């Protein structure tokens, strides 16, 4: 096995349009976000290039960009490693996420129509099926789509832009606790949908704040375990 240790079938296919360095960057970021490449894992340029079917140059450029953005650590004389988030980093990001998501829930309760509620219910049903099938990857993806839909229903472009900046990192932190949160996460989603349906802004805000705080506390509990 190569030292990058990528699970079978985890390497995303590179889409043809766009500069190669951007496509390699996107592929590596997806592998990091889904934890196919684990925090602390050594990233060998030649092996990553082989996995992705490209030369080492776009991989090197992608790693430099990922280093600038805090996803990868470049260590002198050692190479590149997936960044290992500190407790403080996780806490700060997940706290900001709570603020953004709680306001999005309030606005969604004020603005969402029947079509929006139906879309949330459909995503929730899919998420429940993924949990029942123990399909963690699908559950993580559907969780992200559910929260993105709430943000869309909020109807605030600036709020959505800010949320988009933290969304991928939230997914990164959520992935290792997705199985632990399991069915309870979707029970909380159902309660949120009910509050949005009733146009209860205060209740929706409270539920989303509690929901996102559960993710934060679960992440820290996992770190201490």
C-alpha positions in Angstrom: 0.0 0.0 0.0 1.2 3.5 -0.8 2.1 5.6 2.3 -0.8 8.0 1.4 -3.1 5.1 2.4 -6.1 6.2 0.3 -9.1 3.9 0.6 -10.1 2.0 -2.5 -12.3 4.1 -4.7 -11.8 7.3 -2.6 -9.9 9.3 -5.2 -12.2 11.7 -7.1 -12.0 11.9 -10.9 -10.5 15.1 -12.2 -12.9 17.0 -14.3 -11.5 18.2 -17.6 -12.5 21.9 -17.7 -10.4 24.4 -15.9 -6.7 24.7 -15.1 -5.1 21.4 -14.0 -3.7 22.9 -10.8 -7.2 24.0 -9.8 -8.6 20.5 -10.4 -5.8 18.9 -8.5 -6.4 21.4 -5.6 -10.1 20.5 -5.6 -9.4 16.8 -5.6 -7.0 17.0 -2.7 -9.3 19.3 -0.7 -12.1 16.8 -1.1 -9.9 14.0 0.1 -8.9 16.0 3.1 -12.4 17.1 3.9 -13.8 13.6 3.8 -10.8 12.4 5.8 -9.7 9.9 3.1 -6.5 11.8 3.9 -6.3 11.9 7.7 -5.1 14.8 9.9 -1.3 14.4 10.4 -0.9 12.1 7.4 2.2 12.5 5.3 1.5 13.7 1.7 4.0 12.4 -0.8 4.0 14.4 -4.0 4.9 11.5 -6.3 2.3 9.2 -4.8 -0.5 11.7 -4.9 0.5 12.5 -8.5 0.3 8.8 -9.3 -3.2 8.5 -7.7 -4.5 11.5 -9.6 -2.8 10.7 -12.9 -0.9 13.9 -13.2 2.7 15.2 -12.9 4.2 16.4 -9.6 4.1 20.1 -10.5 0.3 20.7 -10.1 0.4 18.6 -6.9 3.2 20.8 -5.6 1.2 23.9 -6.5 -2.0 22.5 -4.9 -0.1 21.6 -1.7 1.3 25.2 -1.5 -2.2 26.6 -1.8 -3.6 24.2 0.7 -0.8 25.2 3.1 -1.8 28.9 2.7 -5.4 28.1 3.5 -4.5 26.0 6.6 -5.4 22.6 5.3 -1.8 21.4 4.9 1.4 22.0 6.9 4.6 22.2 5.0 7.5 21.3 7.3 11.1 22.0 6.3 13.1 18.9 5.4 10.0 16.7 6.2 7.4 17.5 3.5 3.7 18.1 3.5 1.3 16.8 6.1 -2.5 17.2 6.5 -3.1 19.8 9.2 -4.1 18.6 12.6 -6.6 21.0 14.0 -6.2 22.1 17.6 -9.1 22.2 20.1 -9.0 26.0 20.0 -9.3 26.0 16.2 -12.3 23.6 16.2 -14.0 25.5 19.0 -13.7 28.9 17.3 -15.0 27.6 13.9 -17.9 25.7 15.4 -18.8 28.6 17.6 -19.0 30.9 14.5 -21.0 28.2 12.7 -23.6 28.2 15.6 -24.0 32.0 15.2 -24.5 31.8 11.5 -26.8 28.7 11.5 -29.0 30.0 14.3 -29.7 33.2 12.4 -30.3 31.2 9.2 -32.9 29.1 11.0 -34.7 32.2 12.2 -34.8 33.7 8.8 -35.9 30.4 7.2 -38.8 30.3 9.7 -39.8 33.8 8.6 -39.4 33.2 4.9 -39.7 29.6 3.9 -42.7 28.5 1.8 -44.3 25.1 1.4 -41.8 24.1 -1.4 -38.8 24.9 0.9 -40.2 22.9 3.7 -40.9 20.0 1.4 -37.3 20.1 0.2 -36.1 20.0 3.8 -38.3 17.0 4.5 -37.0 15.2 1.5 -33.4 15.7 2.5 -34.3 14.6 6.1 -35.8 11.4 4.8 -32.7 10.6 2.7 -30.5 11.3 5.7 -32.5 8.9 7.9 -32.1 6.2 5.2 -28.4 6.8 5.1 -28.1 6.5 8.9 -30.2 3.3 8.8 -27.8 1.9 6.2 -24.8 3.0 8.2 -23.6 5.0 5.1 -21.5 7.6 6.9 -20.3 9.3 3.7 -23.9 9.8 2.4 -25.1 11.0 5.9 -22.3 13.6 6.0 -23.1 14.8 2.5 -26.8 15.0 3.2 -26.2 16.8 6.5 -24.3 19.4 4.6 -27.1 19.7 2.0 -29.7 20.0 4.7 -27.9 22.9 6.4 -27.2 24.5 3.0 -30.9 24.4 2.2 -31.8 26.1 5.5 -29.2 28.8 4.6 -30.8 29.1 1.1 -34.3 29.5 2.6 -33.0 32.2 4.9 -32.7 34.4 1.8 -29.7 36.4 3.0 -26.9 36.4 0.4 -24.3 37.9 2.8 -25.1 35.3 5.5 -24.9 32.5 2.9 -21.5 33.8 1.7 -20.1 33.8 5.2 -21.5 30.3 5.9 -20.0 29.1 2.7 -16.5 30.1 3.9 -16.8 27.8 6.9 -19.0 25.0 5.4 -16.2 22.8 4.2 -14.3 23.0 7.5 -17.5 22.2 9.4 -17.9 19.1 7.2 -14.3 18.2 8.1 -15.0 18.4 11.8 -18.4 16.6 11.5 -17.2 13.6 9.5 -15.5 11.8 12.5 -18.6 12.2 14.7 -21.2 11.5 12.1 -21.8 7.9 13.2 -21.8 9.0 16.9 -24.4 11.7 16.2 -26.3 9.2 14.0 -30.1 9.2 14.2 -30.3 11.9 16.9 -29.0 14.5 14.4 -31.9 13.8 12.1 -34.4 13.8 15.0 -33.1 17.3 15.7 -33.5 18.2 12.0 -37.1 17.0 12.1 -37.8 19.3 15.1 -36.2 22.2 13.2 -38.4 21.5 10.2 -41.5 21.6 12.4 -40.5 25.0 13.8 -39.8 26.4 10.3 -43.2 25.0 9.2 -44.9 26.8 12.1 -43.0 30.0 11.3 -41.8 30.0 14.9 -38.6 32.1 14.6 -37.6 31.9 18.2 -38.1 28.1 18.4 -36.2 27.6 15.2 -33.3 29.7 16.5 -33.1 27.8 19.8 -33.3 24.4 18.1 -30.5 25.2 15.6 -28.3 26.7 18.3 -28.8 23.5 20.4 -28.3 21.3 17.3 -25.0 22.9 16.3 -23.8 23.0 19.9 -24.3 19.2 20.1 -21.9 18.9 17.2 -19.3 21.1 18.9 -19.5 19.2 22.2 -19.5 15.8 20.5 -16.3 16.8 18.6 -14.6 17.8 21.8 -15.8 14.7 23.6 -14.3 12.6 20.8 -11.0 14.4 21.1 -10.8 13.6 24.8 -11.8 10.0 24.4 
